[in-house]
């Protein structure tokens, strides 16, 4: 039974309001991960995103397993982009009995074809490792959240729609995507809703990208909105400039080369990895990169890079001009760079005496091959760990980035002696100034009745809300988990 029906039955709302439009925030409410928002129109239910909650393993495992809706009650899903904190609970939804369509761009579909099975495989590996310890302690074994097979089962339900094309996921709702500029295929979602003669336009930003970044086109800003759901990850912080971030990367590589150490860059397989490779390629072409071997050690990142090459429709003018000038030139490759799939090659990287740069997933250090590289590298003062993306509260990456002196990896306590750097200039998320630019422009082009800030920790969300109010936005809300708003 729907929440509004329950309220009506106990006399708090009249039955005539069953057909009203409502919005419930089921994930990424006052936290960064687990994006999931439920739109109800005339008794039909549309899910915006279905993301995995990331953080401390035990807590996030239990929270992800406790799915907040009955899967069979959902009529359709609209997916903003492929990052796991936006797509990673789709296998649980389908496993729970969801049989409807999942609408997304073609680039998002192609990325999900690799990312979701990879997530399922990692779920199986993680639980297998934990079950060995549980069995040795006489404790019952666990099942993974979902398996590789569960993830593959999602794919037949994906339906692709390109930017600007209208589609109707549920009766009374017409949707189109605009470019979000965040990662390949990422979209903001514009929903035109009609219910009992009322017409409402709702915008969902998804994750907002940045202006003047390499490879991808700049974000588009929606207009004529009545309501807005907007991300606020960096609502209280500014990123370094592009030139500053490039100089930090150049200097760090040079330092590691001189010290004959390792530079470990935990990076999301989609988006961040490709930008770091692009920047290293720039340094190589201009003669600013020492003769150091560089490795992208992530099968998922290797596959994602291949998907990037398949979608030039997402490229910005700079990328298109570079390809037009020299079709044989690949901005995502350079002399000295190697993409690694093989497990044995990955293991050898931890025994080499040569200076190396290793870009590896996962970006928040919650799984994947980067854990092995950190385990073998954190204890050596010659090495450096450079974070180039957001580290959610409770993750291993956050602990290292915050300067924790000792961390636990695969059950072993590791002392952090390596240099740790945090460089926000490579973030795929808009910073405070860019969020204000996006939000205030959307407001100027609309008559917003109410805005909702999501996908951020409380401090940046409240800071962004205050700044947006100063820009003239009225009724800026910061929803609590599970909170329902009538539209």
N, C-alpha and C positions, 0 to 999 in steps of 0.2 A: 504493500500500500504506500502511495506517495505521501510525503511529509505534509503537503497541503491538505490532502484528504483527511489525514489524522487530525489536523487542526480543525477542520470543518466538523468532524464527527464529535469533537468535544466542545463545539460551540464557539471556537475562537475565530473561525472564518465561516461565512455563509457558503452553502454548496454551490452557488452560482459562480464562485471564484475558482472552481475546479479548472476552468478553461484558461485561467490566467497564465501569463508567461512568467516563469521563475528561473532563477539561476542559483545553483548550489556549488560551493567550492569544496571539492573533495580531496584536493591535493595541491601542493605548492602554495598553501595558505600559511603565511608567516614562516615559510621555509623555502629553500631553493629548489629542491627536487620533488619528484612525484606529481608532475603537472596533470591535473584532472579536474574538469569543470563540467557540471551537468546542467544542460538547458532543457527545460520542459515546456512544451508548447502544445496546448490542446490535448493533453494526455499522452503525447509522444515524447520520447526521451532521446536527446542527442548528447553524446559525450564529446567534449573538446579535449583532445589528448588523453593518453592513458599511460602515464609515465611511472617509472620505477623510483621508489624512494631509496636514496643512497645515504649512507652514514654508518654508525657503529653496526657491525654485522648482525649481532643478535637482535638488536632493536629493529633494524630495518627489515630483517627477514620476517619477524613476527608481524610488523606493520604491513608489509607487502602481501603476506598470506591472508591477512584479514581484509579481503577486498570490500570496498565501501558500498558497492551496489550489487544487486542480483543481475548477473550477466544476461540472463534471458529477458530481462525487462528493458534492456537498451535496444533502441530501434536503429541507430546509426552512430558512427564515429567519424569525426573529422580530425585528422592528424596534422599538426603544424609543421613538424619536421622529425628527422630520424634519430636525434640524440636519445639515448636510453632513458633519461629522466623525463622524456615526453612520450616515448613509444614502448618502453620496456615492460609494461604490464599487459600489453596486448595478448601475449600468449596465455596469461592467466584468464583474461576475459574470454578468449575463444575456448580455452580448456573448460571454463565454467558454463559453456553452453551458448555463447553469443554466436549468431549465425548471420548477422547483417553485414553490410558493406563498411569498409574503412577507406575514407576518401583522403587522398594526398596527391602531391605532385609526382611526376614520373621519376625525378631524381631522388625524391624521398623513398619511393618504392624500391628503387634499385639499391639504395643504401640499406634499407631495412632487410633486403634479401641476404645481406651479409651480417648486419649488426644484430638482428634478433637471433639467428642461429648461433652466432658467437656468444651472445648473452646466455642462451640456453646451455651451451657447452660449458661455459664458465660456472653456471649454477651447478651443473653436475660435478665438475671437478672440485669445487669448493665443498660441496656436501660429502663427496667421497673422502676428501682429506679429513674433514671433521668427523666422519663416521668411524674412521680408523681409530681416532683418539677416543671416541665415545665407546666403541666396542672394547677397547683395552681397559676402560674404566668401568665396564659393566653397565653402561647406560644404553638405552634404546637408540637405534639408528634413526636418522631423519630422511625424509624425502626432499629432493630439491624443489624450489618454487615451481620450476618447470624445466623441461628437458629440451634438448636439441630438436627432437621430434615435435614437441609441443610448439616450438617457435616456427618450424617449417609449416605447420598447419595453419598459421596466420596468413601466409602468402596468397592463397586463392581468394581471400576476402578483400584484398587491397584493390581499390579502383582509382585510376589516375585521372586527374583533372589538371590542366595547365593553368598558369596564371591568367586571370581575367575571364575565364570561362565560367558561366553560370551552371550550377547544378542544385538539385533539391534533395537533400538527404532524408528529410522527413516532411510530411504535409505541412504547408504553411510557412516553410523556411526555404529561401533561396540563398545560396552561398557562392561567393567567389574568392579566390586567393589573390593577394598582392605580394610583391617581393618583400621579404623581411630582412634580407642582406646578412643573415646570421651564419648559416652554413649552406652548402650546396642543397638546393631544393627547398630551403626554409621559406615558409609563407606566413603572413598575417592573414587572419580569417575575417571576412566581412559577411555578416548574416543579416539578410532582410527578412523580417518576421511579420507575418500577418495572422491575427487571431481575433475573431469576432469583430471584424471591421477595423481593428487597430493595426497600425503599421509602425514597426519599431526597427531601427537599425542598430545592431550590436557589433562592435569590433573587438577582436581578440588578437593582441599583438603577437602571440607566440613569443619567441625570443627575438629581441630587436638587435640587429647588427650595427655595424659602424660605417661611417662615411670615409671615403678615400682609402679603403683598405685594398690589398691586392687580390686578384683572381675574381672576386664576386662583385656584382652590381650593388650600388648603394640601396639602403632601405627606402621603401615607399611609405608615405604617410597617408592614412585614411582620411576621408571627409564625410560630412553629413551624418555623423553618428549621433545616436541618442544615448547610448551606453558604451562603456569601454572597459575591457579587461586588459591591463597593461603590466608587463614585467618590470621589476625594479631591483634586479640583482645588485647593481652598482649604484644605488640611489644616493649614496653618501661618499662616493670615491671617484677620483679622476685617474685616468690612465696616463702613462707617459706618452709623449709624442712618438710618432713613427721613427723619426731620426734617432731619438734617445734610445728607444728599444733596440734598434739595429746596432747602435754603438755598444750597448751593454752586451749583446750577443757576440759581436766581433771581439770585444775585449776579453770576454769570458773564454771564448774558444782559444784565443791567443795565450791566455794564462794557463789553460789546461795543457796546451801544446808545449809550452815552456816547462811546465812542471811534470810533464809526461804522466798526466793523470787521465781521468775519465770525466766527461761531461754527460750527466744523465738528465735528460729532459722528459719528465712524465708529460704526455700529451694525449689529448683525446684523438682517437684514430681518425675522426672525421672533422675536418676544418683546421684544427690547431696544427696537426702534423703537416698538412699540406702548406700552411702558411710558413712554418719554420723552415721547411725544405725550400720554399720559394725565396725566403730571405737568405738562407745559406747559399743558394744559387746566385743571388745578387752579389754576395761577398766574393764568391768564387770568380764570377765574370769580371769583377773589378780588381782582381788580384789582392783582395784583402783577407782571403782565407788561407791560413797556413796549410801545408800539405798533410792534413790530418784526415784519417779515414772516418767517414760518417755512415751511420747505419740507422735505418728505420726498421726496428725490430718489433714488428707486430703484424701477424698475418692479416688482421682486420684492416690495419692502416694500408697495407699493400693493396688489398682488395678495394678499399675506399678510394685510393688514388686512381685505380683503374676506372672507377665509376666517374670520378672527376673528369677524366679524359673523354667520357661518353656524353657529357652534357655541356657543350659550349654555349648553349642558350642561357646558361647561368653566369657566363663570364662578363666581366666589366670591359670597358673599351681598351684599357691598358693591356689586358691579357689577350684580347682579340688582335690588337695591333702587333703584339710580340709574335703571335702565331702567324699572322699574315706576312710579316717581314721575313720570317724564316720558318716555314712549315716543318722543317726537320728538327728545329730547336724545341726542346722540352723544358719549360720552366720548372717542372717538378722533378728534374734530374740534373746531375752535374758530375764531372769527373771526381771520383773519390767517394761517391755516394752509392750505397748498396741497400736494396730492399731485402729483408730477411724473412723467409717463411720457415726454414728448417729449424727444428728444435736443437739439433747438434750445433749448428752455427751460432745460435743464440747462446748456448752454454759456453762456447769457446770465447765469446766476447768478455766473459768474466775472468778469463785466465790470461788474456793478452797482456803483454808488457808494453805495448805501444799505446800512445795517447789516442783516444777515440772519442767521438761524439755518438751517443746512443739516444735516439728518440724512440720512446716506447710507451705503450698503453698499459694500464688505464690512466687517464689524466689525473684522477684523484687518488691513485695508488691503492685502489680497493680490490684489485685483481690484475691478472695478466702478467706478462713477462717482466714488466718494470719492477715487480716485487723482488724478483731474483737479482736484478741489477742493483737495486737499492741495498739488498742484504749484503752483496759483495762489495759495495762501494762506499756506503755511508761511514764506515770506520776509518777511512784513509784520508788524511789531511790534503793529499794532492788532488783529490776529486772535488767536483762541484755538482750540486743538484740545482737545476734551474726550473722553477715553476712558472709556466706561461699561461695558466688558466685558473679559473675559480676553484677553490678548495672548500667543499662544504664542511660545515661543522660536524665533528665526530669522525672524519675520515683520517686515514693515515697521512695523506698529503697535507691536511690542515695541521696535524700535529708537528710534522717536520717543518712546514712553512712558518709556524708560530714559534719555532726555536726550541722545541722539546729536546732535551739532552739525550734521551734514550727512548727508543720505540721498539715495539714488538712486531716481528715479521716471521710468519710461519712458526710461531711458538717460541721464537728465540729473541732474547733481548739484545738489541743492537745499539751501541753507543754512536751518537752522531758526531763525527769529527770532520766530516767533509764541509766545505763551504756551502751555504744554502742561500740562493737568491730567488726573489719573487719579482717577476717582470710582468706588469699588467698591460703593457703596451701591445701585447699580442692577443689580448682577449678578443673573442668574437662577440662579446656582449657590449652594448653601448654603455658608456660611463655616465656619470651624473649629468654633465653638460649635454651629452647626446640624447639622454632620456628626456631631459627638459625640452630640448629642441623638438623631439618627436612628439611628446605629449602636448606641449603648448601649441604646436602647429596643428595637431589633430583637433584640439579644442577650438582654435580660431576658425577652423574650417567646418565646425559642427556647432550644434546646440546641445551640448552634453547635459543630461539630467543627472547622471551619476557615473563616477569612475571607480574602478576596483583595482587596487595594486596587489599583485601576486608575485610568486617566483623571487622571493628575497627573504632574508632574515629580518626580524622586526626593526632593528636599528636603521638600516638603509631604507626600508619601506616608509617608516615614519618621517625620516629626513626628506625623502622624495615627495611624500604627500604634502609636507609643509611648503616645499619649494614650488610645487605645482599650484597650490592655493595662492601663493604670491603671484603666480603667473595668470591668475584669474579663473582657475578651475574651481568649480563649486562641488560640494558633496563628494569629496574624495574619500573612499572607504578602504580599510585594510581588513579584509574578511578574516574571520577566525575559521579554523578547520570545521567543515560541515555546515557552515552558516548558509542560510537560504535567504535570497532577496527576491521579492516580486519586482518585475519590470513593467 
